[in-house]
Amino acid sequence: MIPRTKLRRAVITAVGGGLGIGAMVGLATLAGLPLLVVPFTTSIVLVMAAPHSEQAQPRNIVGGHVLSALCGLGVLELLGHDPWLAALAVGASIGAMQLTDTLHPPAGINALLMVSAAVSWKFVLIPVAVGALVLVGFAYVYHRLTWPGGWPLSWWSNPR
């Protein structure tokens, strides 16, 4: 038998994840973006299911997503559009996130999307930056309603 507190937490996490993805679907529809290029599914899973993780803090979510997209944009602009260059972009994003203490593993997809889909620099703003900020805002409100005082551990610095 599953303990009641574990079941409650799983339901709250699942509902939050579904609502978060629903918000992203709505934003993608409003922006006219195909859902496949909205890079936040794994971020929502992380911030809902492991909110105490260092990688699930606002600095990591926003910084990781934006930095990863910028790395992809840099590779795209300097070297062009080639699936093999996506590997270079992802590697660069990993290094950049580690050097800036903004590691957010799900954000690596942005570098890959920038290069493989050859998207415009506007992709860094919409959906990446705006989406990351919306995700943080959603997570803040949702966690406050379901788990008061539980998230974030820190807005700016990484808890260690």
C-alpha positions as CSV (number, residue, x, y, z in Angstrom):
1,M,0.0,0.0,0.0
2,I,1.2,3.5,-0.9
3,P,1.6,5.9,2.1
4,R,-1.0,8.6,2.0
5,T,1.5,11.5,2.0
6,K,3.4,9.9,-0.9
7,L,0.2,9.5,-2.9
8,R,-0.9,13.1,-2.1
9,R,2.5,14.5,-3.3
10,A,2.4,12.4,-6.5
11,V,-1.1,13.7,-7.3
12,I,-0.1,17.3,-6.6
13,T,3.0,16.9,-8.7
14,A,1.1,15.2,-11.6
15,V,-1.6,17.9,-11.6
16,G,1.0,20.6,-11.6
17,G,2.9,19.1,-14.4
18,G,-0.3,18.7,-16.5
19,L,-1.3,22.3,-15.8
20,G,2.2,23.5,-16.6
21,I,2.2,21.7,-19.9
22,G,-1.3,23.0,-20.6
23,A,0.0,26.6,-20.1
24,M,2.9,25.9,-22.5
25,V,0.5,24.5,-25.1
26,G,-1.7,27.6,-24.8
27,L,1.3,29.9,-25.2
28,A,2.6,27.9,-28.1
29,T,-0.8,28.2,-29.8
30,L,-0.9,31.9,-29.1
31,A,2.6,32.4,-30.5
32,G,1.9,30.2,-33.5
33,L,4.7,27.8,-32.6
34,P,4.6,24.0,-33.2
35,L,4.4,22.3,-29.8
36,L,7.5,20.3,-30.7
37,V,9.7,23.4,-30.4
38,V,8.5,24.3,-27.0
39,P,11.4,23.1,-24.8
40,F,9.9,22.9,-21.3
41,T,8.4,19.5,-20.7
42,T,11.4,18.1,-18.8
43,S,11.8,21.4,-17.0
44,I,8.2,21.2,-15.7
45,V,8.8,17.6,-14.6
46,L,11.9,18.6,-12.7
47,V,10.4,21.7,-11.0
48,M,7.3,19.8,-10.0
49,A,8.8,16.5,-8.9
50,A,12.2,17.6,-7.6
51,P,11.7,21.2,-6.5
52,H,14.5,21.0,-4.0
53,S,17.0,20.1,-6.7
54,E,19.6,22.8,-7.4
55,Q,18.8,22.4,-11.1
56,A,15.1,23.2,-10.4
57,Q,15.7,26.7,-9.0
58,P,14.7,29.9,-10.9
59,R,18.3,30.9,-11.7
60,N,19.0,27.6,-13.3
61,I,15.7,27.4,-15.2
62,V,15.9,30.8,-16.7
63,G,19.6,31.1,-17.0
64,G,20.0,27.5,-18.3
65,H,17.4,27.9,-21.0
66,V,18.5,31.3,-22.2
67,L,22.2,30.4,-22.1
68,S,21.7,27.2,-24.0
69,A,19.7,28.9,-26.7
70,L,22.4,31.6,-27.0
71,C,25.0,28.9,-27.4
72,G,22.9,27.3,-30.2
73,L,22.4,30.7,-31.8
74,G,26.2,31.3,-31.7
75,V,27.0,28.0,-33.4
76,L,24.2,28.6,-35.9
77,E,25.4,32.1,-36.8
78,L,29.1,31.2,-36.9
79,L,29.1,27.8,-38.4
80,G,25.7,27.2,-40.0
81,H,22.9,24.7,-40.0
82,D,24.0,21.1,-39.8
83,P,22.8,18.3,-37.5
84,W,26.4,17.6,-36.5
85,L,26.9,21.1,-35.3
86,A,24.0,20.6,-32.9
87,A,26.4,18.4,-30.9
88,L,28.9,21.2,-30.7
89,A,26.1,23.6,-29.6
90,V,24.9,21.2,-26.8
91,G,28.4,20.7,-25.6
92,A,29.0,24.4,-25.5
93,S,25.8,24.9,-23.6
94,I,26.8,22.3,-21.0
95,G,30.1,24.1,-20.4
96,A,28.5,27.5,-20.3
97,M,25.9,26.4,-17.8
98,Q,28.5,24.8,-15.6
99,L,30.7,27.9,-15.7
100,T,27.9,30.2,-14.8
101,D,26.3,27.9,-12.1
102,T,23.1,27.8,-14.1
103,L,23.1,24.0,-14.9
104,H,19.6,22.9,-15.9
105,P,19.9,19.7,-17.9
106,P,16.6,20.0,-19.7
107,A,17.8,23.3,-21.2
108,G,20.3,21.6,-23.5
109,I,17.5,20.9,-26.0
110,N,17.5,24.7,-26.8
111,A,21.0,24.5,-28.3
112,L,20.0,21.5,-30.4
113,L,16.8,23.1,-31.6
114,M,18.6,26.4,-32.5
115,V,21.0,24.6,-34.8
116,S,18.9,21.6,-36.1
117,A,15.8,23.6,-36.8
118,A,17.8,26.8,-37.9
119,V,15.4,29.0,-36.0
120,S,15.6,32.7,-35.8
121,W,17.3,34.6,-33.0
122,K,13.7,35.5,-31.9
123,F,13.5,31.9,-30.6
124,V,15.8,33.0,-27.8
125,L,13.1,35.5,-26.7
126,I,9.9,33.5,-27.6
127,P,9.5,30.8,-26.6
128,V,12.7,30.4,-24.6
129,A,13.1,33.4,-22.3
130,V,9.4,34.2,-22.0
131,G,8.6,30.5,-21.6
132,A,11.2,30.1,-18.8
133,L,9.8,33.1,-17.0
134,V,6.3,31.8,-17.3
135,L,7.4,28.4,-16.1
136,V,9.1,30.0,-13.0
137,G,6.0,32.1,-12.3
138,F,3.7,29.1,-12.7
139,A,5.9,27.0,-10.4
140,Y,6.0,29.7,-7.8
141,V,2.2,30.1,-7.7
142,Y,1.5,26.4,-7.9
143,H,4.0,25.5,-5.1
144,R,2.7,28.3,-2.9
145,L,-0.8,27.0,-3.3
146,T,0.1,23.3,-2.7
147,W,3.2,23.4,-0.7
148,P,3.6,26.8,1.1
149,G,7.1,27.9,1.5
150,G,8.5,25.0,-0.4
151,W,9.8,26.6,-3.6
152,P,12.1,28.2,-4.6
153,L,14.9,27.5,-2.2
154,S,16.6,30.6,-3.6
155,W,15.8,33.0,-6.4
156,W,19.3,34.0,-7.4
157,S,22.0,32.0,-5.7
158,N,22.3,28.2,-5.9
159,P,21.7,26.4,-2.6
160,R,24.6,24.2,-1.8
